[in-house]
Amino acid sequence: MVKCIGNIPLGVAGRVKNSDPPNMRILVERDEEDTGGFFIWQSPPEDNPVQGGYRFDDWLESAAALQTYFYRSGWKIEWQGVDGGSIESM
């Protein structure tokens, strides 16, 4: 079972379909041990954030801030491998 904050899955790689660069990859993880917040790992399409291949990150202090961040980003994200398929966040 994938844990989600709203429609944002945690620990699941996603591709941002309307990003610059195109098809930027992201991964959202909860930082429970240190801050209680959330990291958003971002990488170009050739890297894999699940395997530590990220180049940028953002940190947010709460679930509400995470949802606001995604809403304001306007990203259209295809999340891979969720229950054998994918879900889309908007």
C-alpha positions in Angstrom: 0.0 0.0 0.0 1.4 3.4 -1.0 1.0 6.2 1.5 -0.2 9.5 0.1 -0.6 13.0 1.2 -3.7 14.0 -0.7 -3.0 12.7 -4.2 0.8 12.9 -3.7 2.3 9.4 -3.2 5.3 9.1 -0.9 8.4 7.1 -2.0 7.1 6.7 -5.6 9.0 8.0 -8.6 7.1 10.3 -10.9 7.6 12.1 -14.3 6.5 15.7 -14.6 4.9 15.8 -18.0 4.9 19.7 -18.2 8.4 20.4 -16.7 11.5 22.2 -17.8 13.5 20.1 -18.6 10.8 17.9 -20.2 10.0 14.7 -18.2 11.8 15.8 -15.0 11.7 13.0 -12.5 10.7 13.5 -8.8 10.3 11.6 -5.6 8.6 12.8 -2.4 9.8 11.4 0.9 8.9 12.1 4.5 11.8 13.2 6.7 10.3 11.7 9.9 13.6 11.1 11.8 15.1 14.6 11.5 12.5 17.3 10.7 9.1 15.7 10.3 8.8 17.5 7.0 9.0 16.3 3.4 11.8 16.3 0.7 11.0 16.6 -3.0 13.9 15.1 -4.9 14.2 16.4 -8.5 16.3 15.2 -11.3 16.5 15.3 -15.1 15.0 12.4 -17.1 18.3 10.5 -17.3 18.7 10.2 -13.5 16.7 8.0 -11.2 15.8 9.7 -7.9 14.8 6.3 -6.4 18.5 5.2 -6.7 19.8 8.5 -5.3 20.3 10.2 -8.7 18.8 13.6 -7.8 20.3 17.0 -8.5 17.9 19.3 -6.7 15.7 19.2 -3.7 13.1 21.2 -1.9 12.1 20.7 1.7 8.6 21.5 3.2 7.7 21.5 6.8 4.2 20.0 6.7 1.6 18.0 4.7 -0.3 21.2 4.1 2.8 23.0 2.7 3.5 20.0 0.5 0.0 20.1 -1.0 0.2 23.8 -1.6 3.6 23.4 -3.3 2.2 20.9 -5.7 -0.9 22.9 -6.4 1.1 26.1 -7.1 3.7 24.2 -9.3 1.0 23.3 -11.8 2.8 20.1 -12.5 1.1 17.3 -14.3 2.7 14.2 -12.8 2.6 10.6 -13.9 3.4 8.4 -10.8 4.9 5.1 -11.8 4.2 1.7 -10.2 1.3 2.5 -8.0 -0.8 -0.7 -7.5 0.5 -2.0 -10.9 -0.4 1.1 -12.8 0.0 4.8 -12.4 -1.9 7.7 -10.9 -1.8 11.3 -12.1 -1.6 14.3 -9.9 -2.7 17.7 -11.0 
